[in-house]
Amino acid sequence: MLNLKEILSVSLILFSVIDILGSVPIILDLRKKFGHVQSEKATLISGIIMIAFLFIGESILKLFGLDVQSFALAGAVVMFLIGLEMVLGITLFKSDPAEEGGSSAIVPLAFPLIAGAGTMTTLLSLRAEYQLGNVLVGVIINLAFVYLVLKISGWLERKIGKAGFNVIRKVFGIVLLAIAIKLFKANLHFLG
């Protein structure tokens, strides 16, 4: 059964992890390199990756002998580090230069920018904590927002400016840190 509170929580967590607003400078750079960004294709591919991992991610874990709670704890650590990056303005996760030199903006946008390791880890962590239907709705809401941001990224840059993006990034970084700590506390008791 759909729960508005859970949908809102999932949406905010994914919004913080995907950090599409914080990625606008990268999107603008890709737009300059490739002439345009294929918003529809990038959003669709991201959605397929995210939803597929939501459904088969647990099976992949079982293949490696891992349980969802352990993955959720690992996800909480990754989310914590992403939150630190956002708040402190540091780079802990380096991008692969080979990914940036592709012939299409789809590869760096859909994966790893939108549906990267942090997003996939978060999806499994969310699946351990929330109802599947609520997580799916949260994913769809985020994909709609991602699509919108990809479409209007140039306009956003002119209206909000770099300082505005920095403030938004830091606020969502703090939210992400708090969520990571909550997920860590919720799944820690499974190790005992």
Backbone as CSV, one residue per row, in Angstrom:
resi,resn,N_x,N_y,N_z,CA_x,CA_y,CA_z,C_x,C_y,C_z
1,MET,0.836,-1.188,0.000,0.000,0.000,0.000,0.881,1.252,0.000
2,LEU,0.525,2.208,-0.821,1.317,3.427,-0.938,1.160,4.289,0.307
3,ASN,2.280,4.844,0.751,2.316,5.658,1.951,2.997,6.974,1.585
4,LEU,2.265,8.078,1.700,2.774,9.388,1.285,4.056,9.769,2.035
5,LYS,4.110,9.461,3.329,5.299,9.797,4.126,6.518,9.029,3.617
6,GLU,6.338,7.730,3.334,7.447,6.922,2.812,7.875,7.405,1.431
7,ILE,6.904,7.725,0.573,7.215,8.217,-0.776,8.025,9.506,-0.687
8,LEU,7.616,10.394,0.217,8.329,11.659,0.398,9.749,11.407,0.900
9,SER,9.896,10.510,1.882,11.227,10.181,2.414,12.118,9.599,1.320
10,VAL,11.600,8.609,0.588,12.361,7.970,-0.493,12.755,9.004,-1.546
11,SER,11.802,9.852,-1.917,12.065,10.867,-2.945,13.172,11.815,-2.511
12,LEU,13.125,12.259,-1.262,14.148,13.180,-0.764,15.520,12.511,-0.669
13,ILE,15.533,11.253,-0.231,16.810,10.531,-0.146,17.421,10.385,-1.535
14,LEU,16.623,9.917,-2.490,17.137,9.750,-3.863,17.535,11.091,-4.465
15,PHE,16.746,12.134,-4.194,17.061,13.466,-4.697,18.431,13.901,-4.192
16,SER,18.702,13.623,-2.912,19.997,13.996,-2.328,21.142,13.198,-2.941
17,VAL,20.917,11.895,-3.137,21.992,11.039,-3.666,22.261,11.331,-5.138
18,ILE,21.199,11.424,-5.927,21.366,11.696,-7.363,21.965,13.081,-7.550
19,ASP,21.544,14.040,-6.728,22.084,15.403,-6.728,22.127,16.004,-8.135
20,ILE,20.994,15.932,-8.809,20.942,16.429,-10.188,21.184,17.938,-10.251
21,LEU,20.744,18.680,-9.239,21.004,20.125,-9.234,22.502,20.400,-9.085
22,GLY,23.167,19.617,-8.236,24.611,19.768,-8.070,25.387,19.346,-9.309
23,SER,24.721,18.566,-10.167,25.359,18.087,-11.393,25.151,19.024,-12.576
24,VAL,24.399,20.113,-12.372,24.132,21.038,-13.485,25.415,21.548,-14.134
25,PRO,26.463,21.899,-13.349,27.706,22.329,-14.019,28.272,21.248,-14.956
26,ILE,28.170,19.970,-14.552,28.637,18.870,-15.400,27.752,18.761,-16.634
27,ILE,26.443,18.900,-16.443,25.491,18.841,-17.561,25.778,19.959,-18.557
28,LEU,26.039,21.159,-18.035,26.342,22.288,-18.908,27.640,22.058,-19.676
29,ASP,28.632,21.456,-19.000,29.890,21.135,-19.664,29.661,20.111,-20.780
30,LEU,28.829,19.097,-20.514,28.504,18.096,-21.541,27.767,18.746,-22.708
31,ARG,26.895,19.693,-22.390,26.146,20.410,-23.428,27.113,21.167,-24.344
32,LYS,28.145,21.759,-23.729,29.146,22.486,-24.526,29.961,21.526,-25.395
33,LYS,30.328,20.353,-24.813,31.142,19.377,-25.538,30.394,18.742,-26.703
34,PHE,29.127,18.361,-26.455,28.388,17.572,-27.439,27.327,18.372,-28.192
35,GLY,27.136,19.633,-27.854,26.155,20.453,-28.548,24.758,20.369,-27.942
36,HIS,24.398,19.239,-27.381,23.104,19.079,-26.718,23.157,17.878,-25.783
37,VAL,22.163,17.779,-24.923,22.048,16.635,-24.022,20.751,15.925,-24.371
38,GLN,20.831,14.619,-24.566,19.643,13.833,-24.907,18.876,13.514,-23.628
39,SER,18.040,14.464,-23.202,17.332,14.374,-21.924,16.469,13.126,-21.817
40,GLU,15.692,12.848,-22.866,14.773,11.697,-22.836,15.543,10.391,-22.707
41,LYS,16.559,10.236,-23.533,17.334,8.998,-23.552,18.086,8.798,-22.232
42,ALA,18.710,9.852,-21.726,19.455,9.767,-20.470,18.528,9.395,-19.314
43,THR,17.339,10.002,-19.279,16.370,9.711,-18.217,15.859,8.283,-18.331
44,LEU,15.542,7.844,-19.545,15.026,6.490,-19.763,16.062,5.427,-19.366
45,ILE,17.296,5.599,-19.803,18.348,4.631,-19.478,18.607,4.613,-17.972
46,SER,18.630,5.785,-17.341,18.799,5.853,-15.885,17.684,5.092,-15.186
47,GLY,16.452,5.304,-15.647,15.296,4.635,-15.052,15.381,3.126,-15.182
48,ILE,15.783,2.653,-16.348,15.916,1.204,-16.566,16.969,0.624,-15.616
49,ILE,18.106,1.301,-15.507,19.176,0.827,-14.619,18.677,0.787,-13.170
50,MET,18.037,1.872,-12.727,17.598,1.963,-11.336,16.525,0.918,-11.009
51,ILE,15.530,0.790,-11.868,14.435,-0.147,-11.600,14.923,-1.594,-11.701
52,ALA,15.785,-1.874,-12.681,16.331,-3.226,-12.795,17.121,-3.590,-11.543
53,PHE,17.946,-2.663,-11.066,18.736,-2.955,-9.875,17.855,-3.093,-8.645
54,LEU,16.777,-2.333,-8.596,15.838,-2.435,-7.480,15.256,-3.843,-7.397
55,PHE,14.969,-4.453,-8.555,14.361,-5.782,-8.580,15.368,-6.933,-8.541
56,ILE,16.492,-6.797,-9.241,17.440,-7.931,-9.293,18.692,-7.702,-8.457
57,GLY,18.812,-6.537,-7.868,19.986,-6.237,-7.051,20.157,-7.208,-5.899
58,GLU,19.032,-7.582,-5.255,19.087,-8.512,-4.132,19.560,-9.897,-4.598
59,SER,19.107,-10.319,-5.775,19.551,-11.605,-6.329,21.046,-11.584,-6.630
60,ILE,21.509,-10.455,-7.129,22.943,-10.310,-7.402,23.724,-10.423,-6.098
61,LEU,23.193,-9.811,-5.031,23.851,-9.896,-3.723,23.922,-11.337,-3.234
62,LYS,22.802,-12.054,-3.365,22.758,-13.449,-2.919,23.768,-14.295,-3.679
63,LEU,23.983,-13.971,-4.946,24.968,-14.669,-5.754,26.357,-14.562,-5.116
64,PHE,26.617,-13.410,-4.486,27.902,-13.182,-3.821,27.860,-13.518,-2.329
65,GLY,26.726,-14.068,-1.870,26.605,-14.453,-0.469,26.426,-13.291,0.487
66,LEU,25.836,-12.204,0.015,25.615,-11.020,0.850,24.135,-10.869,1.173
67,ASP,23.837,-10.241,2.319,22.444,-9.972,2.661,22.151,-8.482,2.479
68,VAL,20.870,-8.138,2.393,20.458,-6.757,2.125,20.903,-5.829,3.247
69,GLN,20.862,-6.305,4.505,21.243,-5.447,5.626,22.725,-5.053,5.552
70,SER,23.577,-5.982,5.177,25.002,-5.657,5.028,25.197,-4.647,3.904
71,PHE,24.471,-4.856,2.807,24.554,-3.919,1.685,23.998,-2.558,2.090
72,ALA,22.920,-2.572,2.913,22.337,-1.319,3.385,23.339,-0.556,4.255
73,LEU,24.087,-1.291,5.084,25.123,-0.646,5.899,26.223,-0.061,5.015
74,ALA,26.626,-0.821,4.008,27.628,-0.313,3.061,27.077,0.916,2.343
75,GLY,25.801,0.849,1.983,25.148,1.982,1.326,25.109,3.210,2.219
76,ALA,24.880,2.994,3.518,24.856,4.110,4.461,26.226,4.782,4.521
77,VAL,27.284,3.976,4.467,28.641,4.524,4.482,28.887,5.341,3.206
78,VAL,28.477,4.785,2.049,28.647,5.498,0.775,27.856,6.806,0.792
79,MET,26.592,6.745,1.267,25.779,7.966,1.344,26.421,8.988,2.274
80,PHE,26.992,8.515,3.379,27.663,9.410,4.314,28.824,10.129,3.621
81,LEU,29.611,9.368,2.862,30.750,9.966,2.152,30.291,10.950,1.072
82,ILE,29.198,10.618,0.363,28.656,11.543,-0.647,28.177,12.820,0.045
83,GLY,27.528,12.657,1.202,27.083,13.818,1.976,28.258,14.685,2.399
84,LEU,29.359,14.038,2.836,30.566,14.790,3.196,31.100,15.572,2.003
85,GLU,31.122,14.930,0.846,31.564,15.622,-0.379,30.742,16.885,-0.603
86,MET,29.427,16.733,-0.467,28.526,17.849,-0.752,28.708,18.990,0.251
87,VAL,28.837,18.659,1.534,28.939,19.678,2.575,30.305,20.350,2.578
88,LEU,31.359,19.542,2.447,32.712,20.078,2.557,33.296,20.570,1.231
89,GLY,32.616,20.271,0.122,33.118,20.701,-1.179,34.390,19.987,-1.589
90,ILE,34.509,18.714,-1.172,35.688,17.922,-1.516,35.279,16.820,-2.494
91,THR,36.267,16.185,-3.110,35.983,15.083,-4.024,36.624,13.817,-3.486
92,LEU,35.776,12.894,-3.047,36.248,11.597,-2.584,36.142,10.558,-3.691
93,PHE,35.090,10.681,-4.507,34.857,9.742,-5.599,35.315,10.379,-6.896
94,LYS,36.363,9.847,-7.445,36.922,10.374,-8.697,36.222,9.717,-9.879
95,SER,35.946,10.502,-10.919,35.341,9.923,-12.117,36.436,9.377,-13.022
96,ASP,36.089,8.358,-13.782,37.020,7.718,-14.699,37.140,8.589,-15.950
97,PRO,38.345,9.045,-16.303,38.502,9.894,-17.481,37.978,9.229,-18.759
98,ALA,38.001,7.905,-18.826,37.514,7.198,-20.009,36.016,7.416,-20.192
99,GLU,35.280,7.596,-19.070,33.837,7.802,-19.157,33.505,9.162,-19.751
100,GLU,34.367,10.140,-19.502,34.078,11.499,-19.933,34.372,11.727,-21.410
101,GLY,35.155,10.890,-22.020,35.545,11.123,-23.396,34.697,10.380,-24.407
102,GLY,33.533,9.881,-23.970,32.682,9.103,-24.870,32.119,9.946,-25.990
103,SER,31.533,9.274,-26.983,31.001,9.990,-28.136,29.597,10.506,-27.888
104,SER,28.996,10.150,-26.769,27.644,10.595,-26.480,27.554,11.031,-25.028
105,ALA,26.702,11.996,-24.768,26.513,12.481,-23.401,25.690,11.501,-22.568
106,ILE,25.146,10.454,-23.171,24.313,9.485,-22.458,25.128,8.746,-21.402
107,VAL,26.315,8.286,-21.762,27.093,7.454,-20.840,27.429,8.191,-19.547
108,PRO,28.043,9.346,-19.582,28.329,9.953,-18.276,27.076,10.446,-17.560
109,LEU,25.999,10.735,-18.294,24.786,11.212,-17.642,24.011,10.079,-16.974
110,ALA,23.576,9.101,-17.769,22.754,8.012,-17.237,23.542,7.183,-16.230
111,PHE,24.746,6.814,-16.596,25.637,6.083,-15.703,27.038,6.624,-15.907
112,PRO,27.679,7.127,-14.927,27.444,7.014,-13.498,26.792,8.222,-12.834
113,LEU,26.488,9.302,-13.560,26.022,10.524,-12.907,24.662,10.356,-12.223
114,ILE,23.663,9.840,-12.939,22.313,9.710,-12.371,22.151,8.367,-11.665
115,ALA,22.411,7.284,-12.363,22.238,5.942,-11.796,23.593,5.310,-11.518
116,GLY,24.371,5.968,-10.699,25.700,5.473,-10.376,25.684,4.536,-9.177
117,ALA,26.865,4.245,-8.682,27.007,3.300,-7.567,26.277,3.792,-6.318
118,GLY,26.350,5.081,-6.053,25.666,5.632,-4.883,24.159,5.457,-4.972
119,THR,23.609,5.689,-6.163,22.160,5.540,-6.367,21.749,4.084,-6.210
120,MET,22.514,3.171,-6.788,22.154,1.752,-6.711,22.270,1.235,-5.278
121,THR,23.306,1.650,-4.574,23.463,1.259,-3.182,22.298,1.798,-2.361
122,THR,21.939,3.038,-2.619,20.827,3.661,-1.908,19.519,2.929,-2.184
123,LEU,19.297,2.521,-3.427,18.058,1.806,-3.767,17.905,0.530,-2.950
124,LEU,18.977,-0.227,-2.808,18.885,-1.451,-2.003,18.714,-1.125,-0.525
125,SER,19.354,-0.061,-0.066,19.175,0.363,1.321,17.722,0.768,1.554
126,LEU,17.148,1.489,0.598,15.757,1.914,0.713,14.815,0.717,0.673
127,ARG,15.148,-0.251,-0.168,14.306,-1.449,-0.272,14.280,-2.210,1.052
128,ALA,15.387,-2.155,1.788,15.451,-2.818,3.092,14.618,-2.072,4.135
129,GLU,14.396,-0.789,3.919,13.743,0.072,4.912,12.284,0.404,4.579
130,TYR,11.941,0.498,3.287,10.615,0.960,2.864,9.927,-0.069,1.961
131,GLN,8.604,0.097,1.790,7.823,-0.779,0.907,8.257,-0.553,-0.546
132,LEU,8.286,-1.628,-1.327,8.746,-1.577,-2.719,7.959,-0.568,-3.555
133,GLY,6.641,-0.562,-3.416,5.805,0.369,-4.184,6.162,1.819,-3.918
134,ASN,6.441,2.143,-2.664,6.808,3.514,-2.302,8.170,3.887,-2.883
135,VAL,9.092,2.917,-2.917,10.414,3.165,-3.507,10.267,3.407,-5.008
136,LEU,9.427,2.597,-5.671,9.198,2.770,-7.114,8.630,4.151,-7.438
137,VAL,7.656,4.588,-6.648,7.068,5.919,-6.870,8.134,6.989,-6.658
138,GLY,8.977,6.814,-5.622,10.070,7.758,-5.376,11.059,7.820,-6.535
139,VAL,11.343,6.655,-7.131,12.240,6.594,-8.298,11.617,7.363,-9.463
140,ILE,10.335,7.125,-9.720,9.643,7.788,-10.841,9.599,9.301,-10.639
141,ILE,9.319,9.743,-9.402,9.309,11.185,-9.103,10.685,11.781,-9.393
142,ASN,11.735,11.091,-8.972,13.089,11.589,-9.201,13.454,11.607,-10.675
143,LEU,13.022,10.583,-11.412,13.298,10.558,-12.857,12.600,11.720,-13.563
144,ALA,11.386,12.033,-13.125,10.669,13.181,-13.709,11.443,14.470,-13.415
145,PHE,11.955,14.580,-12.193,12.711,15.774,-11.828,14.029,15.849,-12.589
146,VAL,14.693,14.702,-12.739,15.943,14.637,-13.507,15.699,15.116,-14.933
147,TYR,14.628,14.606,-15.546,14.288,14.993,-16.916,14.068,16.504,-17.013
148,LEU,13.321,17.042,-16.057,13.039,18.474,-16.046,14.332,19.285,-15.933
149,VAL,15.214,18.884,-15.023,16.480,19.607,-14.833,17.351,19.521,-16.087
150,LEU,17.396,18.332,-16.712,18.179,18.187,-17.948,17.647,19.132,-19.027
151,LYS,16.327,19.251,-19.092,15.712,20.108,-20.114,15.977,21.591,-19.870
152,ILE,15.968,22.010,-18.599,16.059,23.450,-18.308,17.387,23.852,-17.655
153,SER,18.422,23.025,-17.799,19.698,23.278,-17.119,20.301,24.643,-17.455
154,GLY,20.213,25.059,-18.700,20.751,26.365,-19.096,20.025,27.508,-18.408
155,TRP,18.709,27.410,-18.362,17.885,28.423,-17.708,18.183,28.459,-16.203
156,LEU,18.323,27.279,-15.580,18.627,27.209,-14.145,19.950,27.895,-13.831
157,GLU,20.942,27.682,-14.678,22.247,28.298,-14.450,22.128,29.821,-14.423
158,ARG,21.352,30.359,-15.337,21.189,31.817,-15.390,20.424,32.345,-14.188
159,LYS,19.427,31.615,-13.705,18.564,32.095,-12.611,19.168,31.890,-11.222
160,ILE,19.730,30.714,-10.966,20.211,30.391,-9.621,21.666,30.808,-9.429
161,GLY,22.485,30.607,-10.434,23.900,30.965,-10.335,24.692,29.939,-9.546
162,LYS,26.007,30.075,-9.605,26.891,29.114,-8.930,26.710,29.139,-7.416
163,ALA,26.569,30.333,-6.838,26.413,30.446,-5.382,25.139,29.740,-4.925
164,GLY,24.064,29.905,-5.672,22.798,29.239,-5.350,22.931,27.725,-5.390
165,PHE,23.616,27.203,-6.403,23.834,25.758,-6.508,24.677,25.239,-5.346
166,ASN,25.659,26.036,-4.914,26.490,25.627,-3.780,25.675,25.518,-2.495
167,VAL,24.774,26.464,-2.271,23.914,26.432,-1.076,23.014,25.202,-1.117
168,ILE,22.365,24.956,-2.254,21.475,23.802,-2.404,22.243,22.507,-2.161
169,ARG,23.422,22.420,-2.723,24.248,21.216,-2.571,24.603,20.964,-1.101
170,LYS,24.973,22.019,-0.368,25.346,21.859,1.039,24.143,21.469,1.899
171,VAL,22.989,22.054,1.648,21.780,21.711,2.409,21.434,20.240,2.211
172,PHE,21.431,19.779,0.961,21.108,18.373,0.709,22.218,17.447,1.195
173,GLY,23.435,17.938,1.290,24.521,17.149,1.859,24.274,16.858,3.331
174,ILE,23.814,17.860,4.076,23.512,17.669,5.496,22.344,16.700,5.661
175,VAL,21.312,16.847,4.822,20.172,15.928,4.854,20.664,14.502,4.592
176,LEU,21.530,14.341,3.620,22.046,13.018,3.264,22.877,12.420,4.404
177,LEU,23.681,13.228,5.084,24.445,12.745,6.231,23.515,12.204,7.322
178,ALA,22.450,12.956,7.603,21.493,12.534,8.636,20.784,11.240,8.229
179,ILE,20.417,11.126,6.967,19.747,9.918,6.478,20.694,8.722,6.546
180,ALA,21.960,8.929,6.198,22.956,7.851,6.251,23.109,7.343,7.681
181,ILE,23.145,8.241,8.641,23.271,7.839,10.042,22.032,7.060,10.478
182,LYS,20.840,7.512,10.041,19.601,6.802,10.378,19.610,5.386,9.785
183,LEU,20.006,5.250,8.525,20.077,3.925,7.890,21.096,3.029,8.594
184,PHE,22.209,3.619,8.975,23.249,2.860,9.668,22.710,2.319,10.991
185,LYS,22.028,3.186,11.770,21.461,2.774,13.053,20.387,1.699,12.854
186,ALA,19.565,1.842,11.814,18.460,0.905,11.584,18.948,-0.487,11.193
187,ASN,20.096,-0.569,10.520,20.571,-1.866,10.038,21.708,-2.461,10.861
188,LEU,22.245,-1.705,11.798,23.378,-2.152,12.607,23.014,-3.351,13.478
189,HIS,21.786,-3.384,13.989,21.387,-4.466,14.892,21.342,-5.835,14.195
190,PHE,21.282,-5.857,12.871,21.258,-7.136,12.135,22.614,-7.845,12.170
191,LEU,23.679,-7.103,12.444,25.017,-7.699,12.465,25.262,-8.509,13.742
192,GLY,24.521,-8.167,14.796,24.741,-8.791,16.101,24.231,-10.152,16.220
